[in-house]
Structures are given as structure tokens and as C-alpha cells.
Amino acid sequence: MVGAAIAVSGAVLQTVVSNPLADPTVLGFSYGATLGAVLVITLGGGAAAAGLGSGKSTLLRAVYRSLRPAEGVVRVGDDDVRTLSARAAARRTAAVLQDAGGNTTGLTVTEIVALGRAPHHGLLGRDGAEDHRAVEEAIDHCGVRPYADRDYASLSGGERQRVLLARALAQSTQLLVLDELTNHLDIRARFELLDLIRATGITTLAVLHDLDLAARLCDHLVVLHEGAVVAAGPVLEVLTPEILRDVFGVRATAERHADGVIRITYGAQPLAHDRTIADGDLRRP
């Protein structure tokens, strides 16, 4: 599936970031960036990410229309998301949020995944061959076939996240919006989930708090600090010891290992979180 361009513009912006992979895609953030979170954008086989703190959830909510900006424009493709009907928006963007199962009492995994087809139904709301195919493919892609007939409420946290991702994939959208999808999962479940996301090839807007996971998912990163872009480009060019020290407050190095995975090695002594960064200390791309 071809990735969707994402743009945020107008008074809602404080900072505008050019996507290094898909001009003229731009991102905007309505608040100054603080430390500790990463925003990931995947377009086809590539990705861009921005270091984010306050405002990250605001941006996501604006993209999937949970929040209407007081000013400015949020676009997915060529469309201002505010001008789309609820059905049209749901055909364009699927969101997986923290604890986003909703009212799932008594529903099986297959029934949860099938809810993703709702935006494509007509007035009678009947499932067709295309709906069945989309649900089955999503179940297989996310590896939830072994418990497809189980009650969703009986699943573990990692299993539930897989099911919610499958529901989003069944929605057949151009854009996935993922808010802290890996929270509360063990490390194996986190890596498995991110690998599933990357394998979809769909444009993905996701918030992650873990630099290691972001490096695993992304090809490109955009790092913000105090509302300004301080680095942008391929992962290893961005996650330099200086950026890791000055923006994220850690002594660390990022390296690509023999298996092709970029890993971050952290020093034994972390930096103080309240250290003052001198003017001009951060490099700009």
C-alpha cells in the first residue's frame, strides 16, 4: 500500500520538520518538545522519527480527529482531516491507542478484528467477501490465529495489542496511528510487535519512549529539543554520542551489529536530568 503524506500547518505549529523521505510531507508540533519520547513516521520501507515530549498525544489526537485544533490544518494526503466525514476519515486512518479495546465484553478475537471493517459497510452493515478477506489476512499477519475464537478479555497484554493491531490492519487504511503501543509489554513482545508493524509497509505515526525500539523500527530519525530540530537523517547519523548526551541525557553509542540491527550501548553513569545545556551545544542538521 502506498504511504500517505502527513502535513500539519498553520498556527497550530511551533516547529515544522521536513520529512527526509517524502517531500513535501511535513510535521508540526503544537508544543515545545521535551525529553524522553520518540515520534515515528514510516513511509513504505522507510521511517522518520522526532524526539517528543509534551504535545505528542495532542498531535496524534489531531491526526485521528479526536481533537480539533483551534487554529491550523492537519492533512492526510491532500485532505484536511476536518473536512472528511467520520466514515471517510476512518477509511483513511486507523488508530491503536493505549487501552483502546473499548467495550469488548463477550467478543471473540475474530469479532474484534472484524470491527475494523465497519467504515467500509453500507447501510445494511453486512460483511462481504472483501471484508472476510481483510479480516483473515489481518489475523494471519498479526499471528493471532491460535486464539482467534477466544474471548478477547481473556488474553494477555501482548496478545491484546496484537489483536488491536489486526483490527487496525483490517480497516485497510493508508495511515496507522499508534500511541504507546508497546507500553506494559515485555521486551520480547515489544520487538515482535514492532516487527509486525514494519512488515505492514503502511505509513505509521507512532509514539515510542524507547530509543532502542525506535532505532529498530526506523530508517530515519528527526530529533527535537526545546521546540527546535537538532538532528535529522539516517539513524546512525542522528544518534551520535553528542545527541544522546545533550538531548536524552545519557552517555551512549549507537552501532549497527552484524545482524543489521542498530543497538544502543549505554554507559554506567547517566547524566543528571537537570543539567544545563549551553547555547549552541546542540548541532542542527
C-alpha positions as CSV (number, residue, x, y, z in Angstrom):
1,M,0.0,0.0,0.0
2,V,1.3,3.5,-0.9
3,G,2.1,5.6,2.1
4,A,0.1,8.7,2.9
5,A,1.7,12.1,3.2
6,I,1.0,13.8,6.5
7,A,1.1,17.5,7.0
8,V,0.3,19.9,9.9
9,S,0.4,23.6,9.2
10,G,-0.8,27.0,10.4
11,A,-1.0,28.5,13.9
12,V,-1.1,25.0,15.5
13,L,2.6,24.8,14.7
14,Q,5.6,25.8,16.8
15,T,8.1,23.8,14.8
16,V,7.9,22.4,11.3
17,V,10.0,19.4,10.3
18,S,10.6,18.4,6.7
19,N,10.3,14.6,6.3
20,P,13.7,13.5,4.8
21,L,12.0,10.6,3.0
22,A,8.9,12.0,1.4
23,D,8.9,15.6,0.3
24,P,6.6,17.6,0.7
25,T,5.5,15.7,3.9
26,V,5.9,17.9,6.9
27,L,5.2,17.5,10.6
28,G,4.3,20.2,13.1
29,F,4.1,20.2,16.9
30,S,1.9,22.5,18.9
31,Y,4.1,22.4,22.0
32,G,7.8,22.7,22.6
33,A,9.5,19.2,22.7
34,T,10.7,17.9,26.0
35,L,12.8,14.8,26.5
36,G,12.1,11.1,26.5
37,A,9.7,10.2,23.7
38,V,10.1,9.4,20.0
39,L,7.6,10.0,17.2
40,V,8.0,7.6,14.3
41,I,6.7,8.0,10.7
42,T,7.1,5.1,8.4
43,L,6.6,5.6,4.6
44,G,6.8,2.4,2.7
45,G,10.1,0.8,3.8
46,G,11.5,4.0,5.4
47,A,10.8,5.9,8.5
48,A,11.4,9.3,10.2
49,A,11.2,10.0,13.9
50,A,11.2,13.1,16.1
51,G,12.1,13.3,19.8
52,L,9.0,14.5,21.5
53,G,7.7,15.1,25.0
54,S,4.7,17.3,25.8
55,G,2.4,17.6,22.8
56,K,2.9,14.1,21.3
57,S,-0.6,12.9,22.2
58,T,-2.0,16.2,21.1
59,L,-0.5,15.7,17.6
60,L,-1.8,12.1,17.4
61,R,-5.3,13.1,18.5
62,A,-5.4,15.9,15.9
63,V,-4.4,13.4,13.2
64,Y,-7.1,10.9,14.0
65,R,-9.7,13.7,14.7
66,S,-10.1,13.1,18.4
67,L,-9.0,16.7,18.9
68,R,-9.9,19.7,16.7
69,P,-7.1,22.3,16.6
70,A,-8.1,25.8,17.5
71,E,-6.1,27.0,14.5
72,G,-4.1,25.5,11.7
73,V,-4.6,22.5,9.4
74,V,-3.9,18.8,9.7
75,R,-3.7,17.0,6.4
76,V,-3.5,13.3,5.4
77,G,-2.7,13.1,1.8
78,D,-4.4,16.1,0.2
79,D,-7.3,16.2,2.6
80,D,-7.8,18.4,5.6
81,V,-9.0,15.8,8.1
82,R,-11.6,18.2,9.5
83,T,-13.4,18.2,6.1
84,L,-13.8,14.4,6.0
85,S,-16.9,12.6,7.2
86,A,-16.3,10.2,10.1
87,R,-16.6,7.3,7.7
88,A,-14.2,8.7,5.2
89,A,-11.7,9.6,7.9
90,A,-11.9,6.0,9.3
91,R,-11.2,4.7,5.8
92,R,-8.1,6.8,5.7
93,T,-6.7,6.5,9.3
94,A,-6.8,3.6,11.8
95,A,-5.8,4.3,15.4
96,V,-4.5,2.0,18.1
97,L,-4.3,3.8,21.4
98,Q,-3.4,2.8,24.9
99,D,-6.1,0.6,26.4
100,A,-8.1,1.0,23.3
101,G,-10.1,-2.2,23.4
102,G,-13.3,-0.4,24.1
103,N,-16.4,-2.4,25.2
104,T,-15.3,-5.9,24.3
105,T,-17.5,-7.8,26.7
106,G,-18.2,-11.3,25.3
107,L,-16.5,-10.6,21.9
108,T,-14.1,-13.1,20.4
109,V,-10.8,-12.1,18.8
110,T,-12.2,-12.6,15.3
111,E,-15.2,-10.4,16.2
112,I,-12.8,-7.7,17.5
113,V,-10.8,-7.7,14.3
114,A,-13.9,-7.6,12.2
115,L,-14.9,-4.3,13.8
116,G,-12.2,-2.8,11.7
117,R,-14.4,-3.3,8.6
118,A,-17.2,-1.1,10.0
119,P,-16.1,2.0,7.9
120,H,-16.5,0.0,4.7
121,H,-20.0,-1.3,5.4
122,G,-23.1,0.1,3.7
123,L,-26.4,1.0,5.3
124,L,-27.2,-2.7,6.0
125,G,-23.8,-3.3,7.6
126,R,-23.4,-6.8,6.0
127,D,-20.0,-8.4,5.6
128,G,-18.9,-9.3,2.1
129,A,-16.1,-11.3,0.6
130,E,-13.7,-8.3,0.8
131,D,-14.4,-7.9,4.5
132,H,-13.8,-11.6,5.1
133,R,-10.5,-11.5,3.2
134,A,-9.3,-8.4,5.1
135,V,-10.1,-9.9,8.5
136,E,-8.4,-13.2,7.7
137,E,-5.3,-11.5,6.3
138,A,-5.0,-9.3,9.4
139,I,-5.4,-12.3,11.7
140,D,-2.7,-14.2,9.9
141,H,-0.3,-11.2,9.7
142,C,-0.5,-10.5,13.4
143,G,-0.2,-14.1,14.4
144,V,-3.5,-14.2,16.4
145,R,-4.9,-17.3,14.6
146,P,-4.2,-19.7,17.5
147,Y,-6.6,-17.7,19.7
148,A,-9.0,-16.3,17.1
149,D,-12.0,-17.9,18.8
150,R,-11.1,-17.0,22.4
151,D,-12.7,-14.2,24.4
152,Y,-10.7,-11.0,23.9
153,A,-10.9,-10.3,27.6
154,S,-9.1,-13.5,28.5
155,L,-5.9,-12.5,26.6
156,S,-2.6,-11.3,27.9
157,G,-1.5,-7.7,27.3
158,G,0.8,-8.6,24.4
159,E,-1.9,-10.8,22.8
160,R,-4.4,-7.9,23.1
161,Q,-2.1,-5.5,21.4
162,R,-1.7,-7.9,18.5
163,V,-5.4,-8.1,18.2
164,L,-5.9,-4.4,18.2
165,L,-3.2,-4.1,15.5
166,A,-5.0,-6.7,13.5
167,R,-8.2,-4.7,13.8
168,A,-6.4,-1.6,12.5
169,L,-5.0,-3.6,9.6
170,A,-8.4,-5.0,8.7
171,Q,-9.6,-1.4,8.4
172,S,-7.4,-1.2,5.2
173,T,-6.3,2.4,5.7
174,Q,-3.4,4.4,4.4
175,L,-2.2,5.5,7.8
176,L,-1.8,3.8,11.2
177,V,-1.7,6.0,14.3
178,L,-0.1,4.1,17.3
179,D,0.0,5.7,20.7
180,E,2.4,4.0,23.1
181,L,1.6,0.6,21.6
182,T,4.5,-1.2,23.4
183,N,3.7,0.1,26.9
184,H,3.4,-2.6,29.6
185,L,4.7,-5.3,27.3
186,D,7.8,-7.5,28.0
187,I,10.8,-6.9,25.8
188,R,10.1,-9.9,23.5
189,A,6.5,-8.8,22.9
190,R,7.7,-5.3,22.1
191,F,10.2,-6.4,19.5
192,E,7.7,-8.8,17.9
193,L,5.0,-6.1,17.7
194,L,7.3,-3.6,16.1
195,D,8.5,-6.1,13.6
196,L,4.8,-6.8,12.7
197,I,4.2,-3.0,12.2
198,R,7.2,-2.6,10.0
199,A,6.2,-5.6,7.9
200,T,2.9,-3.9,7.0
201,G,4.6,-1.3,4.8
202,I,1.8,1.2,5.8
203,T,2.6,4.7,6.7
204,T,2.8,4.7,10.5
205,L,2.7,7.5,13.0
206,A,3.7,6.1,16.4
207,V,4.9,7.4,19.8
208,L,7.6,5.3,21.4
209,H,9.5,6.0,24.6
210,D,12.4,3.6,23.9
211,L,15.3,4.7,21.7
212,D,16.3,1.1,21.1
213,L,12.9,0.3,19.8
214,A,12.8,3.4,17.6
215,A,16.2,2.5,16.1
216,R,14.9,-0.9,15.3
217,L,11.7,0.4,13.6
218,C,13.1,3.5,11.8
219,D,15.4,4.1,8.9
220,H,15.5,7.9,9.6
221,L,15.1,10.0,12.7
222,V,14.3,13.6,13.4
223,V,15.2,14.7,16.9
224,L,13.8,17.8,18.6
225,H,14.9,19.6,21.7
226,E,13.1,22.5,23.3
227,G,11.0,23.0,20.2
228,A,13.8,23.0,17.7
229,V,15.2,20.4,15.3
230,V,18.7,19.4,16.3
231,A,19.3,16.4,14.1
232,A,17.7,14.6,11.1
233,G,18.8,11.8,8.9
234,P,19.7,8.1,9.0
235,V,19.6,6.6,12.5
236,L,23.4,6.3,12.9
237,E,24.0,9.8,11.7
238,V,21.4,11.2,14.2
239,L,22.0,9.1,17.3
240,T,25.5,10.3,17.9
241,P,27.1,10.3,21.4
242,E,26.6,14.1,21.5
243,I,22.9,14.0,20.7
244,L,22.3,11.1,23.1
245,R,24.1,13.1,25.8
246,D,22.7,16.6,25.1
247,V,19.1,15.7,24.2
248,F,18.4,12.4,26.1
249,G,20.8,12.9,29.0
250,V,22.7,9.6,28.7
251,R,26.2,8.5,27.8
252,A,25.7,6.1,25.0
253,T,26.7,5.0,21.5
254,A,24.6,3.6,18.7
255,E,26.1,0.9,16.4
256,R,24.9,-1.4,13.6
257,H,25.6,-5.0,14.5
258,A,26.4,-8.0,12.3
259,D,22.7,-8.9,12.1
260,G,21.9,-5.5,10.7
261,V,20.1,-4.3,13.8
262,I,21.1,-0.9,15.3
263,R,21.6,-1.2,19.1
264,I,22.4,1.5,21.7
265,T,25.1,0.7,24.4
266,Y,24.7,2.8,27.5
267,G,27.4,3.9,29.9
268,A,27.3,3.0,33.5
269,Q,26.9,6.6,34.8
270,P,23.8,8.5,33.5
271,L,23.9,12.3,33.3
272,A,21.9,14.4,35.6
273,H,18.5,15.1,34.2
274,D,18.6,18.8,35.1
275,R,22.0,19.6,33.6
276,T,22.0,22.9,31.8
277,I,22.8,22.8,28.1
278,A,24.9,25.8,26.9
279,D,23.6,27.8,23.9
280,G,24.9,26.3,20.7
281,D,25.7,23.0,22.3
282,L,23.3,21.1,20.0
283,R,24.1,20.6,16.4
284,R,21.4,21.4,13.8
285,P,21.0,19.5,10.6
